[in-house]
Structures are given as C-alpha cells and as structure tokens.
Amino acid sequence: MLFDLLDFTGLLIPAIFIIALFAYSVRVLREYERAVVFLLGRLWKVKGPGLILVIPIIQQAVRVDLRTRVLDVQPQDVITNDNVSVSVSAVIYYRVIDPERAIIQVEEFQVATSQLAQTTLRSVLGKHDLDTILAERDKLNADIRQILDSQTDAWGIKVANVEIKHVDINEVMVRAIAKQAEAERIRRAKVIDAEGEQQAAEKLTEAGRILSGQPEAMQLRYLNALLNVASDRSNTIIFPIPVDLFEKLKDK
C-alpha cells in the first residue's frame, strides 16, 4: 500500500509540473496584439494573434499593442521667431506597424516617441512668429507630423496625426497684442477715411470741371442751392447774385 502511494505521488508531481509548465507556456494574443519572441536571446519570430506557445527559459516573448495610441504632449515653453514666449501643448496619434523594429531598434518606444515629439514641437514652432502659430495651425500640424513620421519610421512607428491643443500667452503679451490690434484698427479707420476724402475730392474736381464748361448748369446749381437754403425760414439770409445771371435773363 505504501509503495503504491509512493508510486502515485511520484507520477503526480511530474504531471503537475508538466501541466503547470504547459499552462505557463501557452499565451493567447488578441487580434490587435503581437508577440516578439526571442530564442536564447536571439530574435526568432513575431507571433500572433491567437494561441501561441512560448517555451520557458529558452524563449521569451514581448507583447506589442498595434492599436493607435494617444500621446499627450505636456505644455512646452517656446520662444517664437518674433521673440514671444508661449506655452504650447499638443496631442499625437501614432501606432506600431512593425513590432520587430519597435522592440529591437529602440528602448521603450513610447518614451522615445514622447521625447521626440516634445523636441520637434519646440523646434518647429520656434521657427514661426506668433501670428503664424495662431492662424496656420493646420499647416504646422502637418509639418510636425511629417517630421515625426520620418524619424520614427526606423522604429516601426507610424505617426497618424498631430494636433496643437493650446497656445497660452502670458498676461503682459496679451495686453501688448490687444494694444497692437487696437492700433491696427485705428490705422485702418484712418486709411478708409483718407480714401473716402480722396474719392470725394476726385468727384468734386470732376464735377467742377463739368460745371465750368457749362455756365447754364452752374447757374442751375446755384439756384438749386438757394432753394434748399430758403426752405429754412428761421433766419434771414442774404445771397449774392451774380450779375451775369441777370444779363442772361435779360437776353431771354
């Protein structure tokens, strides 16, 4: 009886060990996951999705998520081309398209992409003035995305989109910009007034040239002015009447 128990125990322990080893070796990868498998430290192959088998000790597997990731770039202090200090934040959408390169070519590709995004954001925006940053965000987003995508391509990463979220300006610069905008509005108003005066002077000059060539039209204009003034009977008004007007009436 004792020998039978020992035999059973001797078979049970290896069986449990084998079952545990098999359970530890089996991995289930979702549709958006891949496993970069190393065999004795050397890259072997990329497996998944589905059920895969990884031999303990001999093989090691690193999971890689292929879904689009959202990287929130913390506010970066940027000095624009016109020497304005601003704080700019952005969001970047990227995904792993080559799990092998993402694991082999760079250590912690998430951290590397984040650091690269911060430096690229400061570098690109520092080449433009504040008005360009505020007015041409779409173009700047495209420029930053293109630079990031070209540099992360060696890591097997595709940058899909870049969006500048906030451009914060300190209060001193806000007041200075407001004064500049007010001065610009005043300048435009003065230009419009000057253009109006110029057009009016041109029209009056043209009208005077026409009237000077036709005395009768000048007399009619004069009489029309008298009629408009005479409609106001609150005051006594004395009008000088040209002598040539009587001469023309006498000739009639």
JOTALIN-V932742 format. One line per field, one symbol per residue. ss: DSSP state (H for helix, E for strand, C for the rest). Layout:
ss: ???
This chain:
ss: CHHHHHHHHHHHHHHHHHHHHHHHHEEEECCCEEEEEEECCEEEEEECCEEEECCCCCEEEEEEECCCEEEEEEEEEEECCCCCEEEEEEEEEEEECCHHHHHHCCCCHHHHHHHHHHHHHHHHHCCCCHHHHHHCHHHHHHHHHHHHHHHHHHHCEEEEEEEEEEEEECHHHHHHHHHHHHHHHHHHHHHHHHHHHHHHHHHHHHHHHHHHHCHHHHHHHHHHHHHHHHCCCCCCCCCCCCHHHHHHHHHC
